[in-house]
Amino acid sequence: MALDDGEFRLKSDEALERLHDALVRASEMHGFESDFGGALTVEFEDPPTKFVVSPNAPVKQIWISAHLKSYKLEWDAARESFILPETGQTLSEVVSSAVSRRLGQTVTLNA
């Protein structure tokens, strides 16, 4: 079942808030910054890099821009999570993988 506009807004806001909280906890150990103001950003210093995670309401997806690539996650009602259809990874797993790749070390996000 597809989400209506209100449900998408609620689910995407909740997912991004949980992800931001997990990123803030991880940033203290791994030396990057995260900010959330409608879109969630993850910034690294050396070399300067920015990942962006944002809801795309018209298509009811969460989009991630990281490593010169775009990931489009869709709501999976059975898993109660936004999922990358190609891999089955959750939002936190996709971002965790991108951050880990950028830092060259494993970063686990429990969002």
C-alpha positions as CSV (number, residue, x, y, z in Angstrom):
1,M,0.0,0.0,0.0
2,A,1.4,3.4,-1.0
3,L,1.7,6.1,1.6
4,D,-0.5,9.2,1.2
5,D,1.2,12.7,1.4
6,G,0.6,13.0,5.2
7,E,1.9,9.5,6.0
8,F,5.0,10.0,3.8
9,R,5.8,13.3,5.6
10,L,5.4,11.7,9.0
11,K,7.4,8.5,8.2
12,S,10.2,10.4,6.4
13,D,10.5,12.9,9.2
14,E,10.7,10.2,11.8
15,A,13.2,8.2,9.8
16,L,15.4,11.2,9.2
17,E,15.3,12.3,12.9
18,R,16.3,8.8,14.0
19,L,19.1,8.8,11.4
20,H,20.3,12.2,12.5
21,D,20.4,11.1,16.2
22,A,22.5,8.1,15.2
23,L,24.8,10.2,13.1
24,V,25.3,12.7,15.9
25,R,26.3,9.8,18.2
26,A,28.7,8.3,15.6
27,S,30.2,11.7,14.7
28,E,31.6,12.1,18.2
29,M,33.7,9.0,17.7
30,H,34.5,9.4,14.0
31,G,35.0,13.1,13.4
32,F,32.4,14.3,11.0
33,E,29.4,16.6,11.3
34,S,25.7,16.1,10.8
35,D,22.9,18.7,10.5
36,F,19.1,18.3,10.0
37,G,16.9,21.1,8.8
38,G,14.4,19.6,6.3
39,A,17.3,17.8,4.6
40,L,20.0,15.9,6.5
41,T,23.6,16.6,5.7
42,V,26.8,14.8,6.7
43,E,30.0,16.8,6.2
44,F,33.6,15.6,6.3
45,E,36.7,17.9,6.5
46,D,39.6,16.3,4.7
47,P,39.0,16.2,1.9
48,P,35.8,18.3,2.1
49,T,32.8,16.1,1.3
50,K,29.1,16.4,1.8
51,F,26.4,13.8,1.7
52,V,22.7,14.9,1.5
53,V,19.7,12.8,2.6
54,S,16.3,14.4,1.8
55,P,12.7,13.5,1.4
56,N,11.2,13.8,-2.1
57,A,7.5,14.1,-1.4
58,P,6.2,14.1,-5.0
59,V,7.5,10.5,-5.6
60,K,7.4,9.5,-1.9
61,Q,11.0,8.5,-1.7
62,I,14.0,9.4,0.4
63,W,17.0,10.4,-1.8
64,I,20.6,10.1,-0.8
65,S,23.4,11.9,-2.6
66,A,26.8,10.4,-1.7
67,H,30.0,9.5,-3.5
68,L,28.8,11.1,-6.8
69,K,25.8,8.7,-6.8
70,S,22.1,9.0,-6.0
71,Y,20.2,6.4,-4.0
72,K,16.4,6.4,-4.1
73,L,14.7,4.6,-1.2
74,E,11.1,3.6,-1.0
75,W,8.8,2.8,1.9
76,D,8.4,-0.9,2.6
77,A,5.3,-1.4,4.8
78,A,6.3,-5.0,5.7
79,R,9.6,-3.9,7.1
80,E,8.3,-0.5,8.4
81,S,11.3,1.2,6.8
82,F,12.6,3.0,3.8
83,I,14.5,0.5,1.7
84,L,16.8,0.7,-1.3
85,P,15.0,-1.7,-3.8
86,E,18.2,-2.8,-5.5
87,T,19.8,-4.2,-2.4
88,G,17.1,-4.4,0.3
89,Q,19.3,-2.1,2.6
90,T,17.5,0.2,5.0
91,L,18.1,3.9,5.1
92,S,20.5,3.6,8.1
93,E,22.4,0.7,6.4
94,V,22.9,2.7,3.1
95,V,24.1,5.8,5.0
96,S,26.3,3.7,7.3
97,S,27.9,2.1,4.3
98,A,28.5,5.4,2.6
99,V,30.0,7.0,5.8
100,S,32.1,3.8,6.4
101,R,33.4,4.0,2.8
102,R,34.3,7.7,3.1
103,L,36.1,7.2,6.4
104,G,37.8,3.9,5.5
105,Q,36.5,2.3,8.7
106,T,33.3,0.6,9.9
107,V,30.6,3.0,11.2
108,T,27.4,1.4,12.4
109,L,24.3,3.6,12.7
110,N,21.6,2.3,14.9
111,A,18.7,4.4,13.7
